[in-house]
Amino acid sequence: NLSLNIDLSKIKITKIFKWIKTKNISDQEMMSTFNCGVGFCLITSKKNVMKIKKFFSKKFMPYEIGFISKNKNKNKVNLSNSIKW
């Protein structure tokens, strides 16, 4: 009974994905094929964020792109906003 809520505008797009996007590829294809550079996701309590960040270098510092909520509308994944190319 939970949903994943992702704010697409929070994804930090690197140069290579911005370049690929210039080749007339849809946002949907960029997300499904290239994952827009999001390597992997950790789902954790907010109280653990600082502890987790201690294990990463500045170049690979994790950042928040969404949250888990009670499933209000039966969607398992909710996307909001758009990617900032």
C-alpha positions as CSV (number, residue, x, y, z in Angstrom):
1,N,0.0,0.0,0.0
2,L,2.9,2.4,-0.7
3,S,3.9,4.6,-3.6
4,L,7.2,5.9,-4.9
5,N,7.1,9.6,-5.6
6,I,9.9,11.0,-7.8
7,D,10.5,14.6,-8.6
8,L,12.1,14.5,-12.0
9,S,13.4,18.1,-11.6
10,K,15.7,17.0,-8.8
11,I,17.7,14.6,-10.9
12,K,21.1,16.0,-11.6
13,I,21.8,15.5,-15.3
14,T,25.4,15.2,-16.4
15,K,26.9,16.5,-19.6
16,I,26.8,13.1,-21.4
17,F,23.1,12.7,-20.9
18,K,22.4,16.3,-22.0
19,W,24.4,15.5,-25.2
20,I,22.5,12.3,-25.8
21,K,19.2,14.2,-25.3
22,T,20.2,16.5,-28.2
23,K,19.9,13.5,-30.6
24,N,16.1,13.8,-30.6
25,I,15.5,11.2,-27.9
26,S,12.2,11.5,-25.9
27,D,12.3,12.0,-22.1
28,Q,10.6,8.7,-21.7
29,E,13.3,6.9,-23.7
30,M,16.0,8.8,-21.7
31,M,14.5,7.6,-18.5
32,S,13.9,4.0,-19.5
33,T,17.1,3.4,-21.4
34,F,19.7,5.6,-19.7
35,N,18.0,6.1,-16.3
36,C,19.2,9.7,-16.8
37,G,22.4,8.9,-14.9
38,V,20.7,7.8,-11.7
39,G,23.1,5.0,-10.8
40,F,21.1,3.4,-8.0
41,C,18.7,4.5,-5.3
42,L,18.7,4.0,-1.6
43,I,15.5,4.2,0.3
44,T,16.1,5.2,3.9
45,S,14.7,7.1,6.9
46,K,15.6,10.8,6.8
47,K,17.5,10.3,10.1
48,N,20.0,8.0,8.3
49,V,20.9,10.4,5.4
50,M,23.9,12.0,7.0
51,K,25.3,8.7,8.2
52,I,25.0,7.3,4.6
53,K,26.6,10.4,3.0
54,K,29.8,9.9,5.0
55,F,30.5,6.8,2.8
56,F,30.5,8.7,-0.5
57,S,33.0,11.1,-2.1
58,K,31.9,14.6,-3.2
59,K,31.8,13.3,-6.9
60,F,29.3,10.6,-6.0
61,M,27.3,12.3,-3.2
62,P,23.8,11.0,-2.9
63,Y,20.9,13.4,-3.1
64,E,17.1,13.1,-2.7
65,I,14.9,12.7,-5.7
66,G,11.7,11.5,-4.0
67,F,9.9,9.8,-1.2
68,I,7.7,6.9,-0.2
69,S,4.1,7.6,0.8
70,K,0.9,5.8,1.5
71,N,-0.8,4.8,-1.7
72,K,-3.6,7.3,-2.2
73,N,-4.5,6.7,-5.9
74,K,-3.3,3.1,-6.5
75,N,-0.3,4.3,-8.6
76,K,2.8,2.5,-7.5
77,V,5.1,5.2,-9.1
78,N,4.2,8.9,-9.3
79,L,6.4,11.2,-11.4
80,S,6.2,15.0,-10.9
81,N,7.7,18.0,-12.7
82,S,10.1,17.4,-15.6
83,I,13.7,16.8,-16.1
84,K,15.9,20.0,-16.4
85,W,17.9,19.5,-19.5
